[in-house]
Amino acid sequence: MLATVLYGCAEPGSTFPEWGQRPLEVEIGPGRGGFALDYAALHPSRLLIAIETRKADCELIRARAARRGLGNLDVFQGDAKLLLPRMFSSGALSGVHIQFPDPWWKTRHHKRRMVDVEFALLLRRLLKAGGVVDFRTDVPAYFREAVQTWLEAGFEQLPDAAPNVLSTRERRYAITGQPVFRARFGNPEGDVRPIKSDRTGRDWRDVRRK
Ligand SMILES: C[S@@+](CC[C@H](N)C(=O)[O-])C[C@H]1O[C@@H](n2cnc3c(N)ncnc32)[C@H](O)[C@@H]1O
């Protein structure tokens, strides 16, 4: 508690907000919130927490959520990799949505890519058994690498299912016809142990689309 007062942010694993009894889900990088807003409206019994680095997007989503009277969507500004282990205890989450994470094309930016084995293991720990990762991207190499990463971390791939809510970007692609690669993964029962892996998330390359 003292650390919270002195430094403003709890250490990972030390103290967590009280989220209540509703099934708790997270969207990482909601952008302008097309998915978050409609998903929260469609599932009023769930609590959706969106974590977004861009302040303007956070404010936009909050304003739209307030206009729509959504009491089950909350938005936090910050880096999801830093916030997740500080906001949620082990097994707290029922679902995590990661849609069109930035590809970070430049070599010097590869270290910013969201999906790597360490991140996948963090999500395995934060998700309850049976919790689901909903992953979508428009970059084929990111998709191939991420699928292997989720599997290597111990997730189980679920059967394909058409999404019932599209993200802001996905709505654009639904009109232009640009392909979207989607997969969902279930968190199996059992302890999560560190694994030795060469999968850094930094090695994949693809053709950059403008
Ligand atoms: C390509 S946009 C996709 C937005 C939205 N998911 C969609 O499909 O329309 C990626 C979003 O992730 C956010 N983002 C990037 N890194 C992040 C991080 N470490 N934590 C939280 N959000 C992040 C960006 O600010 C941006 O809004």
The ligand as an SDF file (V2000), in Angstrom:
LIG
                    3D

 27 29  0  0  0  0  0  0  0  0999 V2000
   -3.6530   -0.6690  -35.4950 C   0  0  0  0  0  0  0  0  0  0  0  0
   -4.5590    0.0230  -34.1450 S   0  0  0  0  0  0  0  0  0  0  0  0
   -5.9870   -1.0560  -34.0490 C   0  0  0  0  0  0  0  0  0  0  0  0
   -7.1360   -0.4270  -33.3150 C   0  0  0  0  0  0  0  0  0  0  0  0
   -8.3810   -1.3000  -33.1380 C   0  0  0  0  0  0  0  0  0  0  0  0
   -8.0850   -2.5030  -32.3910 N   0  0  0  0  0  0  0  0  0  0  0  0
   -8.9910   -1.6320  -34.4560 C   0  0  0  0  0  0  0  0  0  0  0  0
   -8.9490   -2.8040  -34.8470 O   0  0  0  0  0  0  0  0  0  0  0  0
   -9.5380   -0.7350  -35.1100 O   0  0  0  0  0  0  0  0  0  0  0  0
   -3.5860   -0.5020  -32.7300 C   0  0  0  0  0  0  0  0  0  0  0  0
   -4.0060    0.2140  -31.4660 C   0  0  0  0  0  0  0  0  0  0  0  0
   -3.2760   -0.3200  -30.3670 O   0  0  0  0  0  0  0  0  0  0  0  0
   -2.8300    0.7540  -29.5360 C   0  0  0  0  0  0  0  0  0  0  0  0
   -1.6390    0.2730  -28.8210 N   0  0  0  0  0  0  0  0  0  0  0  0
   -0.4050    0.0470  -29.3440 C   0  0  0  0  0  0  0  0  0  0  0  0
    0.4350   -0.4260  -28.4130 N   0  0  0  0  0  0  0  0  0  0  0  0
   -0.2990   -0.5060  -27.2610 C   0  0  0  0  0  0  0  0  0  0  0  0
    0.0230   -0.9140  -25.9210 C   0  0  0  0  0  0  0  0  0  0  0  0
    1.2580   -1.3280  -25.6140 N   0  0  0  0  0  0  0  0  0  0  0  0
   -0.9480   -0.8710  -24.9910 N   0  0  0  0  0  0  0  0  0  0  0  0
   -2.1970   -0.4370  -25.3180 C   0  0  0  0  0  0  0  0  0  0  0  0
   -2.5540   -0.0370  -26.5670 N   0  0  0  0  0  0  0  0  0  0  0  0
   -1.6100   -0.0720  -27.5120 C   0  0  0  0  0  0  0  0  0  0  0  0
   -2.5700    1.8810  -30.5150 C   0  0  0  0  0  0  0  0  0  0  0  0
   -2.5690    3.1490  -29.9060 O   0  0  0  0  0  0  0  0  0  0  0  0
   -3.7380    1.7000  -31.4970 C   0  0  0  0  0  0  0  0  0  0  0  0
   -4.8890    2.3870  -31.0640 O   0  0  0  0  0  0  0  0  0  0  0  0
  1  2  1  0
  2  3  1  0
  2 10  1  0
  3  4  1  0
  4  5  1  0
  5  6  1  0
  5  7  1  0
  7  8  2  0
  7  9  1  0
 10 11  1  0
 11 12  1  0
 11 26  1  0
 12 13  1  0
 13 14  1  0
 13 24  1  0
 14 15  1  0
 14 23  1  0
 15 16  2  0
 16 17  1  0
 17 18  1  0
 17 23  2  0
 18 19  1  0
 18 20  2  0
 20 21  1  0
 21 22  2  0
 22 23  1  0
 24 25  1  0
 24 26  1  0
 26 27  1  0
M  CHG  2   2   1   9  -1
M  END
$$$$
